[in-house]
Amino acid sequence: MVDVNLVILGCALVTFIPRLIPAVSVDKLNLNYKFEKFLNLIPYTALAALICPGVLTVDTNLWYIGLIGAVVAGSLAWKKVPLGAIVILTVVVLICVYSIVPFF
Amino acid sequence: MGIGYAALAIKAGVSPMQTIAMSIFVYAGAGQIIAVSMIGQGATLLAIVLTNFVVNLRYFVMNLCVYNKVSENSLLTNILSAHFTVDESFAIFSLMEESSIWIYIGISLIAYLSWVLGAAIGVMVLNILPVIVTNSFNISLYALFVAILIPAVKHDKKLGLLVVFTGILNIILKPFVSNWSLILSTIIAAAVGVYYIDDETVMGSSSNSKDEDIKTRSY
């Protein structure tokens, strides 16, 4: 396994430096419009890549657990349920699913 | 939220102290989840750090907007507050009328403390809670990701297609490049999106003040 302390140090550096640059040089930076659009899209594509296929490995033994969770969260979000409620309800649904699984 | 991260971290073999330390020093929701997932999958240090760099590069843009908006630009307060920008604090502040750096620091610190405390509570309660409950907490961050994505996707079909494209690309690339597939599919899809997605979708809708600020300054 990789040295976790080095991971923390490395991630802390590469996360803090981009946060710091605008704070110390806010008047000097001019962003290319296309690059700014690219950066604005990163959260969406990163989330998509995180979810798919990662959500299927939430439980490495039961791949459909993650799928059920994603469908529940997605349906609630579609119905405009608040973020916090979505997370709590999804966890509660999965606890219920886990309670039923042994009977099959 | 922090509890879900803690559950993943512990599952990946990260110690409780390291789990909390990462929340304190890295402080990046999605970035931390990716990091601990990759640790669990046996990724290399370089792959993890580079992936984090790409995923967290959005804080660069967010801080650019934040420090463009604050009315008093003092180097000291800017440097002190730079670390505490995350999606939530940025979203709240950029939609506010207030533009004081102290308001921003207040919002950011509340988000920061709840994230760090969440991780601390997570590593403590995970030992007490039954396996069914801790397993169920693993879904919490994915639930959050889905919940953030769905409204944006619902709003714009092209963005929905880009999101699906990203997921498929990630699956296709995985056998060839293993842990680099996340970083690659994220970058490739965002680059495709620059030409495919309408400008208004990502440059003007989410938080008006930030985008207009940048536009008026850059052009």
Interface residues (C-beta under 8 A of the other chain):
Chain A: M1 V2 D3 V4 N5 L6 V7 I8 L9 G10 C11 A12 V14 T15 F16 P18 R19 L20 I21 P22 A23 V24 V26 D27 L29 N30 L31 Y33 K34 E36 K37 F38 L39 N40 L41 I42 P43 Y44 T45 A46 L47 A48 A49 L50 I51 C52 P53 G54 V55 V58 D59 I65 G66 G69 A70 V72 A73 G74 L76 A77 W78 K80 L83 I86 V87 T90 V91 V92 L94 I95 Y98 S99
Chain B: M1 G4 G13 V14 S15 Q18 A21 M22 F25 V26 Y27 A28 A30 G31 Q32 I33 I34 A35 S37 I39 G42 A43 T44 L45 I48 V49 L50 N52 F53 V54 V55 N56 L57 R58 Y59 F60 V61 N63 L64 V66 Y67 N68 N73 L75 N78 I79 S81 A82 H83 T85 D87 I132 V133 N135 S136 F137 N138 I139 S140 Y142 A143 L144 F145 V146 A147 I148 L149 I150 P151 A152 K154 L159 L162 V163 V164 T166 G167 I168 L169 N170 I171 K174 S181 L182 S185 T186 I187 A189 A190 A191 G193 V194 I197 D199 V202 M203 I214 R217 S218 Y219
